[in-house]
Amino acid sequence: MDPIRIAGLTFAYGEGELRRPVLRDIALQVHAGEVVLLTGPSGSGKTTLLTLIGALRAMQEGSCQVLGRELMGANERERVRLRRSIGFIFQNHNLLGFLTARQNVAMALEIDAAISERERLERAGAMLAAVGLSGQEDKLPAKLSGGQRQRVAIARALVAGPGLVLADEPTAALDKVSGGEVAHLLRDMAKSRGTPILMVTHDPRILDIADRVVAMEDGRIVEAAAA
Amino acid sequence: MNVIARPGLLPWAPEKTGEGSPAAGPAPALPVPPVPRGPGAIATFLLPARLAWRQLRAERARLLSAIMGVMFAAVLVFMQLGFRSALFDSATRLLAAMEAELFLMNPLTTVSFRPEALPRIRAHQALALPEVAQAVPVYLTQATWRNPEDGSRRMIQMIGFDVEAGAMHFEGLDAIAPALRRIDAVGFDTRSRPEFGDVARLFAERGPFEVQVGNRMVELAGLVSIGPSFGADGNLVMSEVNFRRMVRERQPSNTDLVAIRLRPGADIAAAQRRLREILPPDVVVLTHAELVAHERRYWETATPIGFIFGFGSIMGLIVGMVIVYQILFSDIANHLREYATLKAIGYSDGYLARVVMAAALILAVLGFLPGAALCTWLYDVVAGATFLPLAMTVERTATVFALIFGMCAAAGLLAMRKLRDASPADMF
């Protein structure tokens, strides 16, 4: 079964006369282990689609199965549960400023009470080493460069072994070199774990990491091409 | 299907993916969301508390101002409740010092410093019961005292009774009881307010000397220790005979209070019942505890004082709550993105609510401890200045902590509403 299976998804903001549809009859599948890039102009609805898949918003119409769970009609509790199996990477790193890199990564494990504190910190440290941040574990985000922060964010997204990674322009705030590094790192990390990635991006420099590029416009998928 | 799918087959992906088989059976290798086990108490409360602490600690200045706010509230409540309890303690101190088991009082008496008279004969009638050992009339009134140092006048509480009967016990009374038998001899309460003059020093220098009480010169024959109350700034003790000599307008046949000592081993409740049976209804029979409670009730209900201090406490709590709320609210507002991120990665609203609550309770503890320490010192200072019995009791400490805790919890609950603004959908 595919990690993401969407059919007939329609979504609109506002009510009554102000109702503004942003997604119209979307169908999309992401296969296991696949890296899919979602591109398109601003306002094409790609970010809204990402928030729906990430169970951050309630569905309105259609079907959206993520990791085998139907999100149509799912309540907040079910959505919170599903989010724990998804690794999120945001445009800004969104790290907690008062926690060190290691503690930030460990936050993704604190939801699971079955893991001991020592194991949490060890796994966080190992994940930070895997993204190339050995020796930086105990620095606060303010002491790290933009690329390093985004690496911490990648470590946080992957440390709990998610079934799916959702990323929203993870390279937008980075320069060309570190943006490319972060994108390739993310792909390599996900590939080595068999984790599928759905990434929204404008950045043409990183299209090469994709198995498939899906273009959106005006709330519809207009083109899907193999990279 | 508008997706041209290239099956992203990977060597380690154990199942074949293909869109031709959407209805295929359950794929075994699909990453299954980890099933959360039942969270233990540690994960439920300690982890949010640790996160809250780390967040509070990160901004020292803000943490310090929050602690100061809670401390301020704690000090205010401590002082108000302290004054309130000191008032009640001191108001009843004179009665509490009386050592008798039962008391007779005019039912119209509302407070001891304004007593209604009762027939002195009731004291003798009480002696009819075999278990009554002594029935001692006690005379109470207030008169003006002239300061022996500067001549200023001030109202002082006069207590007249049989000083050798042992029905009353004040510190120092036994030593001066023989001296109080002299004509116009009085004993002065050394814990009276200083406005009465430094009588203790004068007495130490001169020995017994003359002072003016009312319009009469009397001999100051010795010192006792009772302590002032809100009703009386100072006390004078004297024998019953001297009291009547000094307060001439009083009918000798009337008294203000009768203290009854029972024989050792007598049943107080039974004696109280029997006294009620034999005595006419112009007196009430009270146990010592009831007498003190009666006096206390006057201060609690018939005067605004109890209310004022209660109100002061509430004001302190409200101010403290607003401060804590402000701190928590701005903490959430400033970290809205971080809270939304936590929600996005699977933290529930309940977890974040516990973080806010833990922050509130951490502030409660951190503000309360220095507040209590400061108040222990302030109590000493204020007690020294006002001669009121202010002391840090375990009971009051617990009460104030409960109030501060409740205050911070209420502030936390209010601040939690701001969490709703942390919407993970806006994170992308």
Interface residues (C-beta under 8 A of the other chain):
Chain A: M1 D2 P3 R5 A27 L28 Q29 H31 A32 G33 E34 V35 T47 L50 T51 G54 L56 R57 L67 G68 R69 E76 R77 V80 R81 L82 R83 R84 S85 I86 G87 F88 F90 Q91 N92 N94 L95 L96 G97 F98 L99 Q103 M107 A108 E110 I111 D112 A113 A114 R156 A157 A160 G161 P162 G163 L164 D168 K191 G194 T195 P196 V200 D211 R212 V214 I221 A224 A225 A226
Chain B: M1 N2 V3 I4 A5 R6 P7 G8 L9 L10 W12 A13 E15 T17 E19 P22 A24 P26 A27 A29 L30 P31 V32 P33 P34 P36 R37 G38 P39 G40 I42 A43 T44 L47 L51 R54 Q55 R57 A58 E59 H335 R337 E338 A340 T341 L342 K343 A344 I345 G346 Y347 S348 D349 Y351 P424 A425 M427 F428
